[in-house]
Amino acid sequence: MPVETVDRLAQELSAESASVRADVDAFFAELLAPTGDSRDRLYEAMRHAAIGGGKRLRPLLTVAASRLFAIDRGRALRVGCAIEAIHVYSLIHDDLPCMDDADLRRGKTTVHKAFGEAAAVLAGDSLHALAFDILADAATHQDPWVRSDLVLELARAAGPAGMAGGQMMDLAAEGQQLDLPAITRLQQLKTGALIEYAIEAACIMNKMPAEARTPYRGYARNIGLAFQIADDLIDHSGDEAAAGKPTGRDANAGKATFVSLLGEERARQQAGFLVNQAIEHLSGHGREADLLRAIARFAIERDH
């Protein structure tokens, strides 16, 4: 690929990433405004978790995928914020003492450390509910059948057949010697399910039949695994300040990862292969897919 094309895509990704991060923060700032009553501490905890920090990868993917079908950016952003609400709720709960017992998340004190465990549980519960509130609102899409499909597929991606199931598999895997297929399956649920939904949501908004979504699912599955390998590499040898969270936790917990199974060099090679494969899934599109291509390349170039 010509250098000028690579530079253009990098600039486009940087600009759109910054725009999406600002828009997501603004969305949650308005939605989670203080109530002026005894719920204020709950709203403060939700704002602490949802506003500021993070790559906003999932909203960015939905906005980028919406370009393929000329979907209104504002509607795509609402769906992206619903996914981010699920993601943030999962981070709050993952950080609890009964799970990972973390002190730092996105460069900030974790919610249970800042507001207490009870408020953290309720903040996570509330963000979970808020996600479906956003999707069911007519402002997200004019067609109620589309909104229904968006709700259904997010519920599947977030539940026992998706993210939550993957988290349970991750907890059960501590101290076990999992093989590569088992780790891949675990991560496809824990991390990949929401990433896949972020892309498929655009297909749903475009009223695309399920059988026509195969290349987009392929793209999402590939970059989901590539991002997880990158996360494993960051946890293995990354800088804690850049990552915004403690590193080395997987090794300390005795968890098998792509890096522990493949070694650092082979893991990087596998991530590169997955990125190339993801980009190939977009071969039927022109420049409208450039942002998705740039996101795929970012997967193996990031430090956080």
C-alpha positions in Angstrom: 0.0 0.0 0.0 1.4 3.4 -0.9 2.8 5.5 2.0 0.5 8.4 1.3 -2.5 6.0 1.5 -1.3 4.6 4.9 -0.8 8.2 6.1 -4.2 9.2 5.0 -5.9 6.3 6.7 -3.9 6.9 9.9 -5.0 10.6 9.9 -8.6 9.6 9.2 -8.6 7.1 12.0 -7.1 9.6 14.4 -9.7 12.2 13.6 -12.7 9.9 13.7 -11.5 8.2 16.9 -11.2 11.6 18.6 -14.6 12.6 17.3 -16.3 9.4 18.5 -14.6 9.6 22.0 -15.9 13.2 22.4 -19.4 12.3 21.2 -19.6 9.3 23.5 -18.6 11.4 26.4 -21.1 14.1 25.5 -23.9 11.5 25.2 -23.2 10.0 28.6 -22.7 13.4 30.2 -26.2 14.4 29.1 -27.9 11.0 29.8 -26.3 10.7 33.3 -26.8 14.2 34.5 -27.2 14.6 38.3 -30.7 14.0 39.6 -30.6 16.2 42.7 -31.8 13.4 44.9 -30.4 10.4 46.8 -29.5 8.7 43.5 -26.8 11.2 42.9 -24.0 8.9 44.1 -25.2 6.2 41.7 -25.1 8.6 38.8 -21.7 9.9 39.9 -20.4 6.3 39.9 -21.9 5.7 36.4 -20.3 8.9 35.1 -17.0 8.0 36.6 -16.9 4.8 34.7 -18.6 5.9 31.4 -17.0 9.3 30.8 -13.4 9.8 29.8 -10.8 7.2 29.0 -10.9 4.1 26.9 -10.4 3.6 23.2 -14.2 3.6 22.5 -13.4 0.8 20.0 -17.0 -0.6 19.9 -18.7 2.7 19.1 -16.0 3.5 16.6 -16.6 0.2 14.9 -20.3 0.8 14.6 -19.8 4.3 13.2 -17.2 2.9 10.8 -19.5 0.1 9.7 -22.4 2.5 9.2 -20.4 4.2 6.5 -20.6 1.0 4.4 -24.4 1.5 4.1 -24.7 5.3 4.4 -26.4 4.9 7.7 -27.0 8.2 9.7 -24.0 8.7 12.0 -26.2 9.9 14.9 -28.2 6.7 14.9 -25.0 4.6 14.6 -23.5 6.5 17.5 -26.5 5.8 19.7 -26.1 2.1 19.0 -22.4 2.4 19.7 -23.2 4.1 23.1 -25.5 1.2 23.9 -22.7 -1.3 23.3 -20.3 0.9 25.3 -22.7 0.9 28.2 -22.6 -2.9 28.2 -18.8 -2.9 27.9 -18.4 -0.4 30.8 -20.8 -2.3 33.0 -18.7 -5.4 32.4 -15.5 -3.5 33.3 -17.1 -2.3 36.6 -18.1 -5.8 37.6 -14.8 -7.4 36.4 -12.9 -5.0 38.6 -14.8 -6.0 41.8 -13.0 -8.0 44.6 -15.0 -11.1 43.7 -13.6 -11.0 40.2 -10.3 -9.4 39.3 -10.0 -7.1 42.3 -8.5 -4.2 40.3 -7.5 -0.8 41.6 -7.0 1.0 38.3 -9.1 1.1 35.1 -8.6 3.5 32.1 -6.1 5.5 34.1 -8.6 6.1 36.9 -9.5 4.5 40.3 -11.9 1.7 39.7 -15.5 2.3 40.7 -15.6 0.1 43.7 -12.5 1.8 45.1 -13.9 5.3 44.5 -17.6 4.7 45.5 -17.8 1.4 47.3 -18.8 -2.1 46.2 -22.5 -1.6 46.5 -22.5 1.5 44.4 -20.3 -0.3 41.8 -22.7 -3.2 41.5 -25.6 -0.8 41.1 -23.7 1.3 38.6 -23.0 -1.8 36.5 -26.6 -3.0 36.7 -27.8 0.5 35.7 -25.5 0.7 32.7 -26.6 -2.7 31.6 -30.3 -1.7 31.7 -29.5 1.7 30.1 -28.1 -0.1 27.0 -31.4 -1.6 26.1 -33.2 1.6 27.0 -31.1 3.4 24.3 -31.7 0.7 21.7 -35.5 0.6 22.2 -35.9 4.3 21.8 -37.3 5.5 18.5 -34.4 7.9 18.2 -32.1 5.0 17.5 -34.1 3.7 14.5 -37.5 4.5 13.0 -38.4 0.9 12.4 -39.5 -1.0 15.6 -38.5 -4.3 14.0 -35.0 -3.1 13.6 -34.9 -1.9 17.2 -36.2 -5.3 18.3 -33.4 -7.0 16.4 -30.8 -4.7 17.8 -32.0 -5.5 21.4 -32.2 -9.2 20.8 -28.7 -9.5 19.3 -27.1 -7.3 22.0 -28.8 -9.5 24.7 -27.3 -12.6 23.1 -23.8 -11.0 22.7 -23.8 -9.8 26.3 -25.2 -12.9 28.0 -24.2 -16.5 28.7 -23.8 -17.3 25.0 -21.5 -14.2 24.7 -19.5 -11.9 26.9 -20.7 -13.2 30.3 -20.2 -16.8 29.3 -16.7 -16.0 28.2 -16.0 -14.3 31.5 -17.2 -17.4 33.3 -14.9 -19.5 31.1 -12.0 -17.1 32.0 -12.6 -17.5 35.7 -12.8 -21.3 35.4 -9.5 -21.3 33.4 -7.3 -19.9 36.2 -4.5 -22.3 36.9 -5.6 -24.6 34.0 -3.5 -25.5 30.9 -5.9 -24.5 28.1 -4.9 -25.2 24.5 -5.2 -22.8 21.6 -8.7 -23.8 20.5 -10.0 -23.4 24.1 -8.4 -19.9 24.5 -9.7 -18.9 21.1 -13.3 -19.9 22.0 -13.0 -18.2 25.4 -11.9 -14.9 23.8 -14.4 -15.1 21.0 -17.1 -15.0 23.7 -15.5 -12.7 26.3 -14.1 -10.1 24.0 -15.2 -11.0 20.5 -19.0 -11.2 21.0 -19.5 -7.4 21.6 -17.0 -6.5 18.8 -18.9 -8.8 16.4 -22.2 -7.1 17.5 -20.7 -3.7 16.9 -20.3 -4.5 13.2 -23.4 -6.6 12.8 -25.5 -3.8 14.3 -24.8 -1.7 11.2 -26.0 -4.7 9.1 -29.2 -4.9 11.2 -29.8 -1.1 10.8 -29.4 -1.7 7.0 -32.0 -4.5 7.2 -29.5 -6.9 5.7 -30.6 -10.6 5.9 -28.5 -12.8 8.1 -27.1 -14.8 5.3 -25.6 -11.7 3.7 -23.7 -10.7 6.9 -21.0 -13.4 6.6 -18.0 -11.2 5.4 -18.8 -8.6 8.1 -18.9 -11.2 10.8 -15.6 -12.6 9.4 -14.0 -9.1 9.7 -15.3 -8.7 13.2 -14.2 -12.1 14.4 -10.7 -11.6 13.0 -10.1 -8.2 14.5 -11.7 -9.3 17.8 -9.0 -12.0 18.1 -6.3 -9.6 16.9 -7.3 -7.1 19.6 -7.2 -9.8 22.2 -3.7 -10.9 21.1 -2.6 -7.3 21.3 -4.1 -7.0 24.8 -2.2 -10.2 25.8 1.0 -8.7 24.5 0.4 -5.4 26.4 -0.3 -7.4 29.6 2.8 -9.4 29.0 5.3 -6.7 28.2 3.5 -3.4 27.9 3.9 -0.2 29.8 1.4 0.2 32.7 1.1 4.0 32.4 0.3 3.7 28.6 -2.1 0.8 29.2 -4.0 2.8 32.0 -4.3 -0.4 34.0 -2.0 -2.9 35.8 0.0 -5.2 33.5 1.2 -8.8 34.3 -2.1 -9.8 35.8 -2.6 -12.8 33.5 0.7 -14.3 34.4 0.2 -13.6 38.1 -3.2 -15.3 38.0 -1.8 -18.3 36.1 -4.0 -17.7 33.1 -3.2 -19.2 29.7 -3.1 -16.5 27.0 -2.2 -16.3 23.3 1.3 -15.1 24.3 1.9 -17.9 26.9 0.8 -20.5 24.3 2.5 -19.1 21.2 5.3 -17.0 22.5 5.6 -13.3 21.9 6.9 -13.4 18.3 4.4 -16.0 17.0 1.6 -14.1 18.8 2.6 -10.9 16.9 2.7 -12.9 13.6 -0.7 -14.4 14.3 -2.2 -11.0 15.0 -0.8 -9.7 11.7 -2.3 -12.6 9.8 -5.7 -12.0 11.4 -5.6 -8.3 10.5 -4.8 -9.1 6.8 -7.6 -11.6 6.8 -10.0 -9.1 8.3 -9.1 -6.5 5.6 -9.7 -9.2 2.9 -13.3 -9.6 4.1 -13.9 -6.0 3.0 -12.7 -6.5 -0.6 -16.1 -5.9 -2.0 -16.1 -2.3 -0.7 -14.2 0.8 -1.8 -13.2 3.9 0.2 -16.3 3.6 2.3 -14.5 0.8 4.1 -11.2 2.6 4.7 -12.0 3.5 8.3 -12.6 -0.2 9.1 -9.3 -1.1 7.3 -7.5 1.5 9.4 -9.0 0.1 12.6 -7.9 -3.3 11.8 -4.3 -2.1 11.3 -4.5 -0.2 14.6 -5.1 -3.5 16.4 -1.5 -4.5 16.2 0.1 -1.1 16.5 -1.4 0.1 19.8 0.1 0.3 23.3 -3.1 0.5 25.2 
